[in-house]
Amino acid sequence: MCDVTGGGARSIEMHRYQAYGLTLATPFACADLAPADTEASVDVVVQEGVVAASLRSPVVSEPGFDVAPGSFLRRGGHAGARFLVRGGDRVVFERNPQADDAMLAVQFSASVLPAILRQRGLLVLHANGAVANGRAVLLGGLTGAGKSTTLAALLDRGYRMLSDDVTVLRLRGDGATEVVPGLARMHLTDESASAIGLDLDTLPSQPWRRWKTAVPTEPAMAMGAAPLGAVYVLRSDGAEGVRVTALAGAEKFDALLRCVYGPVLGDEHPALFPLLSAVLKQVAVFELQRPDDRWSVDEVVDCIVGAEGVIV
């Protein structure tokens, strides 16, 4: 932590965190983020101030947020805050009347941090990532498709974790696409956590995520970025067994686009589209269908491990 003062204002205690290769300084604690070296250069500063209720000319406007080139406004609930992100390195927030620091931290890691990453020219996906034998796989799909449960099962098979829910891709110097390690925590339903042998009584309580439990994953985290080899888009249906279908052309593009986290504006950061194009050229994309009337995670993982030829 460090103290920041200026303009005769009182000293404000700042917390430094490391996430997705960035050092962040925030005036509230964020339990989901890893502490950063106090000597590290800060990439993103979060400060309290006045934030308007809306952007002047948003390109995209939803009840919870506005987006314009270079600007993202997140409107939190009564226990949260309004966050304004500009330029990928500056965040100003204004607390709502019943704001709670724990809720501010949740809003920051869940929706503000992805906006920061997008503004910095990274491709952010709503997906989970794991790596084995130097090759990363991503798990996409709608909420409830089984992404986090499948990730937990892959970790049990010897994979290392890269990300849960928010996955970040970037281009290496040689043009390959790689996955940047994210937060050392995943969120599982109580049913899934119990099914893979976790003791719910020992896990952190998160009242704002009533249907999921936070599972710390520090020991299972990958130490660095890994080249992306495949994306599996999970889908549950009435099928009797697990089926894997390779996608190509428009189907591949549509499947990947559905995984993109939040609105992407063409004039916000031109590098995003070459990055998306590189993923389409370099990475295999599969649809993985599973039965919705029984536990099938072991079969799903068998398919992924078999297709990847992983030995761990």
Buried (B, 14 or more C-beta within 10 A) or exposed (E): EEEEEEEEEEEEEBBBBBBBBBBBBBBBBBEBBBEBEEEBEBBBBBBBEEBEEEBEEBBBBEEEBBBBEBBBBBBBEEBBBBBBBBEBBBBBBBBBEEBBBBBBBBBBBBBBBBBBBBBBBBBBBBBBBBBBEEBBBBBBBBEEBBBBBBBBBBBBBBBBBBBBBBBBBBBEEEEEBBBBBBBBBBBBBEEBBEBBEBEEEEBEEBEBEEEBBBBBBEEBBBEEBBBBBBBBBBBBEEBEEBBBEEBEEEEBBEBBEEBBBBBBBEEBBEEBEEBBEBBBEBBBBBBBBBBBEEEBBEEBBBBBBEBBEBEE
